[in-house]
């Protein structure tokens, strides 16, 4: 099954490629790998939520942040597909690096970044299993709660 067929089966429409907000490209192919820039959870050109992840008033709940990480992964697929010309040229996921803007006492970064890892697994199956880092940081660009980078393999 191709990636586009799997996306259709899952009812997932890839978003448009998020334009860069600084001096970089959304994704770059090199050899048989495609490296994405850090992808924010942009939806229709805007962040659906801003702020730090944690428990309490005024903070982004971990469950919401997990959904935002999922969106980051979909944005990464769109960027990688654009870089290589077709989503069906993507053959798997090599590495995911996830950043979670969180309050100091929050230690659930791996659970948040599971939002990205899980959707990549749903789409790519066994080829979606990847190495990963999930890092807590004090702040992300545009006050986004999460940011995800992905390295894909392609043909």
Secondary structure, 3 states (H helix, E strand, C coil): CCHHHHHHHHCCCCCCCCCCCCCCCCEEEECCEEEECCEECEECCEECCECCECCCCCCECHHHHHHHHHHHHHHHHHHHHHHHCCHHHEEEEEEEEEEEEECCCCCCHHHHHHHHHHHHHHHHHHHHCCEEEEEEECCCHHHECEEEEEEEEEC
